[in-house]
């Protein structure tokens, strides 16, 4: 039974991508947040959250100060790219923040800020995830 190079690399990418976290070189921790509201839609009633810390932690790239990128109109101030998200550990569906369920919302939390997924690009053995900051999250309003 033969194994492709891609399959072989996917099996060990967790260890390779985890080096940044192992030496403490990450800019911030990254979490996947799912928020379930008690009412019929987002914002109705109270909510409960489930939090999953992404591991290995992806590289956080901030292009918001690069005028060459902003001129193209794809990136806005405050947008981030999460690079090196393990293709083996995460599916595209799990990285998306749109749920299609009226009383459930998802976010990607980087540090203290909440983001929504704009675009996901599949690489050879990783994902690149373009995220945009939510103007103000429920938790930020309550502070």
N, C-alpha and C positions, 0 to 999 in steps of 0.2 A: 504494500500500500504506500503510495507516494504522497508526500506532503508538499504543498506549494511554499515558496519562500514567504509569502504573505502570512499563511497560517502559522508557519514556524516562528516568525517575528511577533505575531499577535500574542503567542503564548508567553513570551518573555518581556513584552513591552511594559507590563506593570512594574517589574523590577527596574527596568531602565528608567522609566518616567518617575519612579519613586525616589531616585537619587536626590533630586532637588529638595524634596521634603525631608529626607534622611539627614541632610546636612544643614537644614534650617534656612534654605535660601529662597523660600517662597515669599512673595510680596504680602499675601493675605490668604487666609483660609477661604475655601469656596464650598458652598452648601447648595443642595437642591432642596427647596422648600415647597411643600404641598399644604395648602390652607383650605380646610373644609368649613364652610359657613353653616350655621344651624338653620338659617332661613332658606327661602326659595332661590335666592340669587346672591351674588357676591355683595357684601356690605350689609346684608340682613342678619340681624341677631349677633351672636357671638361666634368666634371661630376657634378651631383647634388646629395646631400645626404639627406636621411631621417633618423632621429635619434629617438630612443625610449628608454627612461630610464627604466631599469628593476625595477619593484616594485612588491613585496618586493625584496630588493637587496639580492642576494644569498651570502652565505658564500664563501670566497675565500681561497682555500687551495693550498699551494705551496709545492710540494714534490720535487722540483728540487735539494735540498741539502740533501735529504735522499738517501744515497748510496744503501741501501737495495732495494729501489724501482727501482732505475736506473739500477741495475744489471740485472733485469728481461727484460730490453729493451723496456718496454711499455712507459715509460716517458722519456722525454729529458729535458735537462736543460732549464728552463724558462717556462715549461708547468704548467698549473694551472688546478685545478678542481673547478668548481662552484657547490657547494652543496646546497641542499635545494631550488632548483628552483621549484616554485609552479606548480604542475601537472595541477591544475585547471586554472592557468593563461596563461600557455604556452604549445603549442603543440611541438612535436618532429620536425615537419617540420619547425616551426618558429625558433627553436634553431639551426638548421643546417645552415651552411654557404655556402654549394654548392647550386647553383641556377639552373643550366642547361640552363641558358640564357646567350648568348655570351657577351652581353654588360652590364650585371648586376652582381655585386659582393656584398657579404655580409660579415660582420665581427661582432665579439663581441669585444667591446672596454672596457677594464678594466683600469681605471685611464687614462693615456696618451697613452697606448699601444693597438695595434690591434691584434686580435687573430682569428684563424679559428678553427672550431669544428673538433675534432678528433673522439670522441666517445660520445654517449649519453646512459646513463643507467637509466632505469626506476626503481624507488623505489616504496614503497607502496603508498605514496601520493606526492612524489617529483621526480625531475630529478637530476642526477649528470651529469655534462657536462665537459668532458675533452677537454681543448683548448690548442692550440700551437701558440706562438707568430709569427706574420708575420715578416720576416727579416727587411723590411723597408716599411712602408706604404706611399702612396702619400702625405698625410698631413705631415708626418715626414720628407719627402724629401724637402718639401717647406719651412721648418723652417730655 
